[in-house]
Amino acid sequence: SLDAGHPVLAEELPTLADSLGGGIGLDNRLTFSMCRDLLDDVILLSEDEIAAGIRHAYDQEREIVEGAGAVCIA
């Protein structure tokens, strides 16, 4: 969507970070414009990297987190 300059349909795939999946709706203007204006970069993570973030959260902090919560430390 950011590359296209407007919201586009995104295929929802199985992932450990399931709460990050899905689109924001083709008519969305508020969320898309905020992301376009405020994000410096977008980083794509593999499922292995997300799993490593989940493991790190547990091993180092004894926190059990969902995949979307682990992407910031993956």
Rosetta constraint file for C-alpha pairs under 8 A:
AtomPair CA 1 CA 5 HARMONIC 5.88 0.50
AtomPair CA 1 CA 6 HARMONIC 5.27 0.50
AtomPair CA 1 CA 7 HARMONIC 4.71 0.50
AtomPair CA 1 CA 8 HARMONIC 5.26 0.50
AtomPair CA 2 CA 6 HARMONIC 6.53 0.50
AtomPair CA 2 CA 7 HARMONIC 7.54 0.50
AtomPair CA 2 CA 36 HARMONIC 6.41 0.50
AtomPair CA 4 CA 8 HARMONIC 7.62 0.50
AtomPair CA 6 CA 26 HARMONIC 7.95 0.50
AtomPair CA 6 CA 32 HARMONIC 7.38 0.50
AtomPair CA 7 CA 24 HARMONIC 7.21 0.50
AtomPair CA 7 CA 25 HARMONIC 6.83 0.50
AtomPair CA 7 CA 26 HARMONIC 5.14 0.50
AtomPair CA 7 CA 27 HARMONIC 7.36 0.50
AtomPair CA 7 CA 28 HARMONIC 6.93 0.50
AtomPair CA 7 CA 32 HARMONIC 6.85 0.50
AtomPair CA 8 CA 23 HARMONIC 7.67 0.50
AtomPair CA 8 CA 25 HARMONIC 7.77 0.50
AtomPair CA 8 CA 26 HARMONIC 6.02 0.50
AtomPair CA 9 CA 23 HARMONIC 6.35 0.50
AtomPair CA 9 CA 25 HARMONIC 7.58 0.50
AtomPair CA 9 CA 26 HARMONIC 7.00 0.50
AtomPair CA 10 CA 22 HARMONIC 6.40 0.50
AtomPair CA 10 CA 23 HARMONIC 5.72 0.50
AtomPair CA 11 CA 22 HARMONIC 7.03 0.50
AtomPair CA 12 CA 21 HARMONIC 5.89 0.50
AtomPair CA 12 CA 22 HARMONIC 5.33 0.50
AtomPair CA 13 CA 21 HARMONIC 7.36 0.50
AtomPair CA 14 CA 18 HARMONIC 7.04 0.50
AtomPair CA 15 CA 21 HARMONIC 7.85 0.50
AtomPair CA 15 CA 47 HARMONIC 6.84 0.50
AtomPair CA 16 CA 47 HARMONIC 6.70 0.50
AtomPair CA 16 CA 50 HARMONIC 6.97 0.50
AtomPair CA 16 CA 51 HARMONIC 7.36 0.50
AtomPair CA 16 CA 66 HARMONIC 7.31 0.50
AtomPair CA 16 CA 67 HARMONIC 4.85 0.50
AtomPair CA 16 CA 68 HARMONIC 7.29 0.50
AtomPair CA 17 CA 21 HARMONIC 7.13 0.50
AtomPair CA 17 CA 50 HARMONIC 7.46 0.50
AtomPair CA 17 CA 66 HARMONIC 6.72 0.50
AtomPair CA 17 CA 67 HARMONIC 4.05 0.50
AtomPair CA 17 CA 68 HARMONIC 4.19 0.50
AtomPair CA 17 CA 69 HARMONIC 7.69 0.50
AtomPair CA 17 CA 71 HARMONIC 7.81 0.50
AtomPair CA 18 CA 67 HARMONIC 7.19 0.50
AtomPair CA 18 CA 68 HARMONIC 6.83 0.50
AtomPair CA 19 CA 68 HARMONIC 6.18 0.50
AtomPair CA 20 CA 68 HARMONIC 6.11 0.50
AtomPair CA 24 CA 28 HARMONIC 6.25 0.50
AtomPair CA 24 CA 31 HARMONIC 7.55 0.50
AtomPair CA 24 CA 32 HARMONIC 7.73 0.50
AtomPair CA 28 CA 32 HARMONIC 6.46 0.50
AtomPair CA 29 CA 33 HARMONIC 5.82 0.50
AtomPair CA 30 CA 34 HARMONIC 6.19 0.50
AtomPair CA 31 CA 35 HARMONIC 6.22 0.50
AtomPair CA 32 CA 36 HARMONIC 6.07 0.50
AtomPair CA 33 CA 37 HARMONIC 6.01 0.50
AtomPair CA 34 CA 38 HARMONIC 5.84 0.50
AtomPair CA 35 CA 39 HARMONIC 5.42 0.50
AtomPair CA 45 CA 49 HARMONIC 5.95 0.50
AtomPair CA 45 CA 50 HARMONIC 6.61 0.50
AtomPair CA 45 CA 71 HARMONIC 7.65 0.50
AtomPair CA 45 CA 74 HARMONIC 7.90 0.50
AtomPair CA 46 CA 50 HARMONIC 6.39 0.50
AtomPair CA 47 CA 51 HARMONIC 6.09 0.50
AtomPair CA 48 CA 52 HARMONIC 6.14 0.50
AtomPair CA 49 CA 53 HARMONIC 6.33 0.50
AtomPair CA 49 CA 74 HARMONIC 5.58 0.50
AtomPair CA 50 CA 54 HARMONIC 6.40 0.50
AtomPair CA 50 CA 67 HARMONIC 6.07 0.50
AtomPair CA 50 CA 70 HARMONIC 6.36 0.50
AtomPair CA 50 CA 71 HARMONIC 5.75 0.50
AtomPair CA 50 CA 74 HARMONIC 5.56 0.50
AtomPair CA 51 CA 55 HARMONIC 6.20 0.50
AtomPair CA 51 CA 67 HARMONIC 7.11 0.50
AtomPair CA 51 CA 74 HARMONIC 7.83 0.50
AtomPair CA 52 CA 56 HARMONIC 6.04 0.50
AtomPair CA 52 CA 74 HARMONIC 6.15 0.50
AtomPair CA 53 CA 57 HARMONIC 6.17 0.50
AtomPair CA 53 CA 67 HARMONIC 7.72 0.50
AtomPair CA 53 CA 70 HARMONIC 4.96 0.50
AtomPair CA 53 CA 71 HARMONIC 6.35 0.50
AtomPair CA 53 CA 72 HARMONIC 7.88 0.50
AtomPair CA 53 CA 73 HARMONIC 5.47 0.50
AtomPair CA 53 CA 74 HARMONIC 4.02 0.50
AtomPair CA 54 CA 58 HARMONIC 6.45 0.50
AtomPair CA 54 CA 64 HARMONIC 7.32 0.50
AtomPair CA 54 CA 65 HARMONIC 6.21 0.50
AtomPair CA 54 CA 66 HARMONIC 7.17 0.50
AtomPair CA 54 CA 67 HARMONIC 6.32 0.50
AtomPair CA 54 CA 70 HARMONIC 5.33 0.50
AtomPair CA 54 CA 74 HARMONIC 7.66 0.50
AtomPair CA 55 CA 59 HARMONIC 5.87 0.50
AtomPair CA 56 CA 60 HARMONIC 5.61 0.50
AtomPair CA 56 CA 61 HARMONIC 7.50 0.50
AtomPair CA 56 CA 73 HARMONIC 7.92 0.50
AtomPair CA 57 CA 61 HARMONIC 5.28 0.50
AtomPair CA 57 CA 62 HARMONIC 6.36 0.50
AtomPair CA 57 CA 63 HARMONIC 5.42 0.50
AtomPair CA 57 CA 64 HARMONIC 6.74 0.50
AtomPair CA 57 CA 65 HARMONIC 7.05 0.50
AtomPair CA 57 CA 70 HARMONIC 7.16 0.50
AtomPair CA 57 CA 73 HARMONIC 7.90 0.50
AtomPair CA 58 CA 62 HARMONIC 4.20 0.50
AtomPair CA 58 CA 63 HARMONIC 4.73 0.50
AtomPair CA 58 CA 64 HARMONIC 5.66 0.50
AtomPair CA 58 CA 65 HARMONIC 7.81 0.50
AtomPair CA 59 CA 63 HARMONIC 7.98 0.50
AtomPair CA 65 CA 69 HARMONIC 5.78 0.50
AtomPair CA 65 CA 70 HARMONIC 6.37 0.50
AtomPair CA 66 CA 70 HARMONIC 6.54 0.50
AtomPair CA 67 CA 71 HARMONIC 6.46 0.50
AtomPair CA 70 CA 74 HARMONIC 6.06 0.50
